[in-house]
Amino acid sequence: MNMNKILIMSLAAGTTAIMSSCDLVKDFTYNVNPNPLEMHADKVKFTVVVNVPEKGLNKKVKAEITPKLGNTAIGTWVLQGEKITGNGQTITFKPGGSATFDLEVPYRQEMEAADLKVTGKIFKGTKEKEDIPETKIADGTIITPLMVRKDFKVIYEKDAIIRETTKSTNAVINFDKAKSDVKALEMKDKDIVDLLVWLKDAELNPKIQITSIDIKGFASPDGVEDKNANLSNDRTRAARKAIVDLMKKSNMLNWADTTKYSIEGKGEDFEGFKDQLAVTTTINEADKNLFIRILEMTKDPIQREKDMVNLGKSYTELEKDVFPKIRRAVITINYKELGLTDDEIMAAAKNNPSSLGIEELLFAGARVTDLNEKAAIYQAAAQNHSSDYRGHNNLGATLFLQNKVADAKKSLEKANGYKDNSTSKNNLAGVAISEGDRANARKLLNQSKGNSLDPGNIVYGYNSAALDILDGNYASAESNIKDNGFNKALACVLQNKLTEAKTALANENASADVDYLKAIIAARGGEGSDAVVNNLKNAFAKDSSLKMKAAKDREFVKLFTDSNFTSAVR
């Protein structure tokens, strides 16, 4: 009902009057705006204009008028004749006048069906002369804003599941100085044996996909550079032949084809020299630093070779512990390790959730629709990966949707404790609104705005709109809701934008509150008794308790004497 529209409460055709047998007061009338009264933002605000006609108030008379909403007195208005001194509003005997009173009271549930009435007393001088009879001056109270749906939208954190991981494993074949022949003992070293075992296992493992086998050859930097380049190439070819022969001997024919191997001679390995020098324990740190400084200061490769040779002669530890380990060929197997399939993840989530990592559990939880199953998966995520806030957040969001608000709050606060995040704050705002703490809900929502999981602030806008409606900010609510739906329609109704409200409801799923809101739209739009009652009957068929609400709902006050309406709400 429009707050700006003044309706005059009447008795018969005209106005409510206070009559006095002794002619001290007569023919007072009351204009109430709005009428029926309306609740907005938890308050009932209205204006009453008391009209006093010419000679309506004796010069020596005072009227103390007490407005009552239901059985609750809400103040006293004092009108006094022109010969009375006091704090009341003075009304002249001729030509009469009016007094305006603005009232605001906190809404209470009993006010929905409570009429606005006036009563009071009339005094002449200091003597009470008579009572003002209790008289209804307005209907009360429309509470349509309370129809807002508090179906708060939660946000779930997403998984970062990796479907495949690129990995590698390797082994090394070492060579004697200036040699490229593979010694038999090298092929019995543990790393070569382990590589062979790994390949056999990989052939049987569908989760392993080998992408390449690379062989790189290196020479120590204490020889002639040109010869070292050729030597490193010779070592790669020799290593490849040795590996292929080993594959044939082990009956691993898939890898007995030399074309499946990529080879590359890297020449002198100065970087490898520095790495090996760093881990060698037989040379002190001061000498290590000296070697590096000497070699890095030498830019000419020929001179650097000479320096290397001289260092090797001067420091036997280099020839013993460093150079031999960089005269090598490195066999590297590059492969992809595939993760679990969707079906495997879902089966494990149901039967053995502790076997899954956090990413798989988040993935599984997002793909089930049953809230009990979803909660069980996220419970496992929260328990088994307790330091990851995402499991706690998603569990809390699910518990909230199950209306387990207290449990949801615990999980969401735990999530935000592990990591301060806007997702959990959005969901905690839902808890706050469920607890009736709108101020905290608003604070949390504002902190959640801009969440990357809420592109365009769709969730933020929807959730904010519920608070906007309860706070009486209907235009803001309409603007915040991006898509049509019930709350958008309600925000339009509360602004008397009835055409827009119908559009917003056009594709909304049938439900009792949708049908009831359609009845309100029909009543406000003056569509007639049949349109209102037909929508109400559809609502009653889905929720019979709405009959009791409709019977006292002042949205339908004009139909309270309509037989079609009264028959429907019985």
Helices and strands as residue ranges (DSSP letters): E 7-8, E 29-33, E 39-40, E 43-52, E 61-69, E 72-73, E 77-81, E 89-91, E 97-106, G 109-113, E 116-124, E 127-138, G 144-147, E 164-174, G 184-188, H 190-204, E 208-219, H 225-249, G 253-255, G 258-260, E 261-268, H 270-279, H 285-297, H 301-314, H 316-317, I 318-322, H 323-326, E 328-338, H 342-351, G 353-355, H 358-366, H 371-384, H 389-401, H 405-418, H 422-434, H 438-448, G 455-457, H 458-470, H 474-480, H 486-493, H 498-505, H 512-524, H 529-542, H 546-552, G 554-559, H 563-568
